[in-house]
């Protein structure tokens, strides 16, 4: 594939502060690079797809850590808005294997990015990806919503809101924004849990799927964890694949890596265009779903968000 960036990932990059026992009874926090959109960009870079990342990036030590991690994975950051605002920190509390997150995000570099901070998208970019908690907090959510509307006519758009209810201050405002962005999208990815939260009054999965497709996307991808994934196409077709069977270490970054797998395979098949995804064949869709499931399975077989490199496949 070309070294030039073909996919632009727009959204959060943050530091997950992961608890670790450094000696018996003594705990510390390990700063790990993360964020849903960050993970997707890293996964794309490792899969050999030319990838650009857009976020508000801090000049602090954590901002440098994020930038270095992206560069090591082959992702460029020339479009990032750099500032001396702090990097978002997400402290993780683990209780009986369940993770709770405590965010320190006020006035952060990523959160405060404005549309005027975003330059022209390079001509080499074929697809733009949006998602994550950056669509839930102001003012960056408004920025990405406006950027999506601005760029949709000339680029394939994929959105995965990766709904985090605890991070959403106003559910009505959030649902309105996400549905507005769906109207500009070509590909929407939602987990079955996301669908249930977005449409709590829908009577069935079929009703949920029809409602999302009615907003305009060509493809709705629904992931169902161990039960696999299904692509619902605007013309009524459905394509499903089973999940890869692996020993799960943890599921951090699984959906983010799945997104990268879909986009990477579409890039390989030269289907990164609005017209192409509307005429995708069942076999091509199945190939993309299968590849995405494979790379996501490798990610969940190891600790943390650690997408595979192309050479590992």
N, C-alpha and C positions, 0 to 999 in steps of 0.2 A: 504494500500500500504506500501511498504518497506520504512523505514526511511533512508536507504542508497540512495545516489544520483543516480538517473537513467537518469537525463537530465542535460546537461551542456549548459548554456546560455552564449554566448560570445559577448561582445560588451559594449556600453557606459552606464555609470552611471554618472549622472550630477545633478546639483542643478538648478531647475527652480526658478528664482527670480520673484515672482508673485506680481504685484502691488495691494496694498490694501489701502483704505482710513481709516486711524486710527482715524481721527476726521475731521469735515467739512473743506475741503480745504487743508488738510495735508495728503500726501501720503507717504507710505513706501513700501519696498519690503519684502515679506515673502519668506524665503528659503524653497522650497519644493523638496523632493527627486524625481528624475525622470530619463528619458531616455528610449527610446523604448525597448531596450533589458532588462534593469533593470525592467521595468514594466512587461514584460513577465515572468521574473524569479520570481518576487513577486507574480504574479497571480498563477503560478505553485505551489509555496510554500504554498500559502493559500488554494489551491485545494487539498493539501495533497500529492503532488508528490515530492519525494526526488529530490532536485534541488541544483546544484552547479553553482556558478556564476564566470565568468572569466572576469576581466578587469584590468586596471592599477588603483590602489586605492591609493589616497593620505593619508598621515598621518596628514593632516590639519583637522580643526574642521568639515568641510563639508564631508571629507572622512569618519570621524567617524560617522557622521549622516547617511551617506549612508550605512555603515557597520551595524549600529544598526538597521536600517529599514529592511535590508535584514534578519538579525537574527530574528527579531520580526515576520517575515513572514515565518520563517522556512527554509531560504536559507543559505547554507554554502558558505564560501569565501576562502577556504584553497588554491585554485589555483591562487588567485589574486596576482599580482605583486604590492608590496607596495613601495612607494617612498615619498620623501618630495616635489615632484612637486605639483603644485596647482590642485584643483578640477576644472573641467570645470563648468562655470557658464553660464546660458542662461537667459538673462533678457527679460522679456515679456512686450510688449507694447500693450495695448488694445485700439482699436479705433472702435467705433460702433459695438462692439462685435467681431471684427476681431483681431486676435493675430499676432503680428510681433515679431520675435525673434532676439536678438543680442547676439552672442556667444563670450565668452572670453575663448579661447581654446588653445592658443599658448603655447607649451611646457607643457601642462597639463599631469597629471599622466596617464589619460586614453589614450590620444592621442599618447604618446611616448612609449607605450608598444611594445616590440620587440619579435620575435619568440623565441629567446634564453631565454626570461623571462618566457616562458610557459613550465611548467613541463609535466610529463607524465599524460595522462588522465587516471583516475582510471578505473579498469576493470568493476566496477559496472555500468559505464555510458553506456547507450544504445543508446541515441540520443544526437546530438549536434545541437544547434540552433544559427544561425548568423543573424545579421540584423542591421538596424538603421543607424545613421549618422557615426558610426564607420567604415562603409564600403566606406565612401566618403572622408575621410581626411587621409593624410599621417603623420607618417608612420604606424599607427595602421591598416589602410585598407590593406596594404601589409601583415601585420602580420596575420590578420584573413583570408585573401585569402590563404596564405601558410598553416595555421592551418587547414583550410577546406580541402585542397588537402591531407594533411598528415593524417587526421583522417577519411576520407570518406570511405575507404575500410572496416573499422571495426565498423562503427557506422551509424545509420540512420542520415541523415542530412536534416534539414529544414532551409530554408532561406526566410526572408521577408526583402527586401531592404528598404522598407518604404521610398520611394524616396522623398527627400527634395531638389528640384531644386536650391533653393537659397544657398544651402550649397555645391554645386558641382562646383568645379573650372574648371574642364575639362570634358565635357560631354562624349567625345570619350573614354578617359581613364576609366571613371566610367562605361560606358556601357560595355566596354571590360572586366573589372574586374567582374562585376555582371554576365555576360554571362558565363565567365570562372567558376565562383562558381556554377552557375546553372548546369553545366556539372557534378559536383560532388554531386548534391543535389538529394534527394529522394522526397522531398516535397518543392514546391515553393508557396509562398503566395504573391499575388499582388492585390492591389485595381484596379478598372477600371481606375482610374487616373494614377496610376503607369504604367499600361500597355500602356496607350496613350503616356506617356512621354518616356518610354523605346523604343517604336516602333512607332514613329510619322508618318512613311511612310506606315505603314500597312493599307490596305484598309478596314479591318473589324475586329471585335472581333475574328471571326473564324480564320482569318489569324494570328492574334497575338497569340492565344492559340496554334496553330500548331507550330509556330516558337519557343515558349518557350518549349513545350514538345519535340521538335526535339533536344534540347540541352541535354536531358537525364532524367529529373525527371519522377517519376512514377505518381505523382499527382500535378496538378496545381490548387490552390485555388484562385478564383477570388471573391473578396468582392465588393458589389455594394451599400454600405450604406443601406438606407431604403428598397432597392429592394432585399435584401438578399444576398446569397452567392451560388456559384456553384463550384463543384469539377469536373475538367476535367481530366480523367484518360488516361494513355498512350495507353490503348487498345481501346480508342474511346468512352468509356462510359462517361455519364454526370450524376451528381447527384446534385440536387438543393434543398435549403431550403429557406423559407421566413424568413425575419427578425422578431424578437420578437417586439411586439408593446408595447412601453413604452413611458412615457413622458421624453423627452431628456433634461437633464440639460446642459451637454456639452459632446463633443465626445473625449476628451483627453484620450488616452490610450485604446480606443475601439479596434483598430486593434491588439494591443499588447495583450490584454486580450483574444481576439479571438484566437490568436496563441496558447496561453496557454491552452485554452479549447480544441483545436484540439489535442495537445500533451497529455494532461491529459486523454482524452477519449481513445486515442490510447494505452496509458499505461494501463488503466483499462481493455482494451480488449486484452491485451498482443500482441499488433501489432507494438511495437517499434522495428522493424527490417526492413532491406532492402527488404528481401524476402516477409515479411508479407504485406507491403503496396502495393506490386505489385500484390498481390492476394486478396486484400481487397474486400469484397462483397459490393453491393449497399446498403444493410441495415446497414452494419457497417459504411460505409462512411456517410450515412445519419444521423446515430446516433452521429457521431463525429461532423458533421456540426451543428446539432441541439443543441448539448451541448455547442459548441463554441459560437453560436449565443445567447444562453441563458445567459452565463456568461458575454458576451460583453454587452448585454442589461442591465444587472444589473449595470455594470460599468458606462454606459452613463446616467443612471437614477440618478446619484449623481455627485457632483462637483469634478473635477480633476480626475486623474488616481487613482481609488480606487477599485481594483478588489475584487470580493466577496470571502469570506471564504467558505469552503466546507459546514459548518453548516448552511449557509444562503440559500443553494439551496433546 
